[in-house]
Structure formats: C-alpha cells, structure tokens
Amino acid sequence: MTKRACMSKNAMPLGIGCYSIPEAARLLKIDAASIRRWVSGYSYKRGNERHRQPALWPVQWPQGRSVELGFRDLMELRFVAQFLEIGLSLQTIRTCLRHARDSIGDDHPLSTRRFQTDGRTIFLEGLKEADVAVLDLKHKQYALRDIIARTFRDLDFDESGKVMRWRPFHGRKSIIVDPARAFGQPIHAGSGIPTLTLAQAFEAEGSEDIVANLYDVSIQVVRDAISFEKELLAA
C-alpha cells in the first residue's frame, strides 16, 4: 500500500506527501495512464526503431517497482494537464519544462513563486526554443497568463517560495491538501479529518448531524467534505 511504502525505514522524511498514481488521478481528475507516461516515461516505435522518452521530471519519491508521487509532483501535473488543454504538445511542454528548470534552478519549477511571477516569460522563451509557430505565440501568451493566474489562485507558499498547500475545493480554506498533514490527503483544515472519512461516514450513517456529532465538527464541515468527494467521483 502506498502509505506503508512512504513510512518504511528507508523512506524520505515526512512532509513531502505521498500519492499513488490512482490517488493522483483521482485528486487531479486526470487519466491515470497519462500520469504514468508523464512521470515514468514511455517508449514508442518510429519506422523500425524504438525510441524512449524519459519522465518529464524526477519524482520526489525514488521509483521502484511502483511509482509514488510527492505533493510537488502533484502540483506540476496540474500545470501539465492545463498546458495540454491549450494545445501544447507533450514534446513542447518537455522543452518548456527544461527551460523553466534551467531558469528557476528547481526540478519542480512550476510549483514555485518564481514561476507564478515569471512563468509566462520563461515558457514563451521555451516555446520559441521548441519552434512553435510565431503566429501562434500571441494566442499562447494569453492562454499561459490565464492558466498561471487561475492555477496559482488556490495555492499557498512557504518562506522559500515553494508551494506548500493546495485548497482544492474551489479555493475555499475549509479543505486543504498539505503534505505536512495526513500524508497530503485532502482534509478539513481545522480538525485534520480526511474528507473521505467524513463522506464515507455520511454514506454509512445517512445523516449529516450524526457525522458532525461523531467527529465533533460542524455540519458545514461535513457538507463541504461530502460535496468535495462527490465532485471527485463525478469527474
């Protein structure tokens, strides 16, 4: 089980967060097969030759037989999915990521305050390097600005300028994903109770009042957890 792997004697220090690929897919509402390709690499055949594409970046947890991701991996994946939506190819994103890593000096450049402020310029330089059509750059620059503004709206930074917390429920402060708490699983910010626990308790009890009393939280906390988990299931 992923959490057990994170807690093994040889594991990294706590505070990184730990997610299996299915867990990351659930939280980000992204296809698990796509995530696996992005973080593990893939091979393809062109003519009679087989080629290998490496991972887009080195994940925070060492890769063994199974792949576990850290919180910052999760945040990078959010951006990759957004970039694909505006029509960038994975190969172009790879070039832009390399340019961003060199510019920012971080293996996870997208989850930094520097990318929040300078990301559009950094990525536009990467697009030129990737030989994206000049006529398309104007459209891409507006799209990049919107993606960066929107995606960073629900993120909080630590003192070093790295993303430390995600507010995944429409940016509300009631539900957070914090790698320093509950291995980075979605929780109620105040009590620390996982949203999945509250939602499953409601399914079992059939009453928001009962769940609120059982876990000593307000009914609104229970309702937020239920709504959040329903949105994940509906994605």
N, C-alpha and C positions, 0 to 999 in steps of 0.2 A: 504494500500500500504506500502511496506517495508520502504521506505524512511520516510514516515509520522510517522511510529512507532518509527524510530530512533530519530525523532525530538520531540517526546512527552515530556511533562514536567518531567516525571519520568525516562527519558532515561539516558543512560550513557553519559559522556562528549564526545564531538566531537573529532575526531582524531583516532577513533577506526575502522572506516569503517563499512559499513552495506550492507549485501547481503542476499537476499532470497535464498533458495536452488536452484530454477531455474536459478537465476543470477550466483550463484557459479558454477553450472553445465555448463553454457554457457562459462564462462571465463576459466574454467579449462578443458573443453572438457571431462567431466566425467558424467556418467549417474546419473541423479538426484535421482533416487531411492537408488542407492548405497550411495550417500552422506547422504541421510536421515537416513539410517541404521547406518552409522558411527557416526553421531552427535546426534542422538536421541535414539539409542539403538534399540533392537528388541527382539522378543520372538520366541522361536521355541519349537517343541514338540519332545521328545525322549521317545519312549515307551508310557506309559500312563501319563507321567509327562511333564508339560510345564515349560520351563526354560526361564529366562530373562537375556539378555546380556545388560549391560549399555552402554552408549555412550563411545567412545574412549577417550574423554576428555571433561571437562566442557566448553561449548562455551562461547565466550566473552559477548554475549547478553543473558540476562535471558530468559529462554524458557517459553512462554505462550502457547496460542493456536496455534500459528505459530512459526516457528523457523527462527531466523535471525542469521547470522554469522558475525564475525568481520574479519578484514584483516588477523590477525594471524591464525584464524581458516582456512582461505583460504590457507595459506601457509602450514599448517600442512596437509591439504587434498592433496596437490600436492605430498607430500612425501608418504603418504599412498598409493596413486594410483601407484606410482613408485615401491614401495615395493611389491605390489600385482603383478606387471608385472614381477618381477624376481622370482616369485613363492612362496613368503612367504604367509602363510595363515593369515586370519584376526585374528585368535586367537594368532598366533605367534607374529604378529605386536602388538597386545594388550599387550602381555608380555614385548616386547621390549620397547614399549612406557612407560610402568610403570617403567621399569628400567631406561630409559632416564630421566623421571620426577624426580626420586629419585636422580640421579647423578647430574643433572643440577639445580634442585630446581626451576622448572618453569612448569606451567601447559601446556605450549606450547613449549616443549623443542626443537622441530625440527626447529623452526624459530629463532634460536639463533646462535651467532657466536661460542659459545662453541660447539654446535653440528657440525658446519662446521669443526672445528679443531679436535674434539674428537669423532665425531659421529660413525665412523666405529668401534672403540674400544668399545664404550658404547653399540652399537647394537649387536656386536658379543658376548658380555657378556650376553646380553638379549637372544640371540639365544641359548646359552648354557643352560640358565635357562629354556627356552622353550623346551629343549630336542630335538633340531634339530639335525639330524644325523651328526656325526663328519665328515664323508666323504664329506658331502655337505657344510661344513663350509668354506672350501678353495674357492669354487666357489662363495659362498655368500659374502665372504670378498672382492673379486674383484668387484662383482656387486655393493656392497654397496659403495665402493670407487668411482666408476663411477657415481652412482646416486647422491651422495653428491656433487661431483665436478661439475657435469652438472647442478644440480638444483640451486646451490648457485651462479652460474655464472651470473645470471641476477637479483640478489638481492642486495640491499644496506642496510647498518646497521646504527642504531643511536648510540649515545655515550655509551648507556648502553649495547650494544651488541645484541640488538634485531632487527629483520628485520623490516625496516621502509618503503621500497619502492620496487616495482617489475617492471621490464622492460619486459613486456610480448611479445613484437614484436621482436622476435629473439635477445633479449638483447639490441636492439637499444635504445638510450636515447631519441628518439623523442616521444615515447608513454610510459606513466607510469601509474601504479596503486599505488596511495599514499593515505592512509587512512585519511591524514590531508587535502586532497583536493577533492572536489566533492563527498564526502562520499565514496571515494575509487573506484569510477568508472574509467574506462580507459579514459585518457585524453591526449591531446597534452601537452607535458611538458612545453613548453613556454607560450602558450596562456591560457591553462587550459580548452580549449573547449573539451567536450566529443567526442571521436572518433565516437560514434554512431550518434551524432548530425551532424557531418560533412558528414558521409556516407549517412545518410538519406537526407541531403540537396542535395547531388550529385544525388541521385535517383530522387528527385523532379525536379531539375534544368537540369540534364543531361549534365552539363559542369563543369569541374574542375576549369576553370578560374572564372566562376560566383561565385562558392562557395568560392574560395580564396578571391575574392573581397568582398563578403558579410561579411565574418568573419575576414577580414584583416589578413590573413595568407598566407604563400607561397603555391604555387601549390604542392610542395613536401609534405607539411604537409597534404594537402587534400589527396594526393595519398597514403601516409602511412596509414591514417585513413581508407580509402576505402579498402586497401589490408588487413589490420588487421581485419576489420569487416567481410570481405569475408572469411578469414581463420577460424574465429569463426563459421560462418554459415556452412562451409564445413566439420567441424569436426564431 
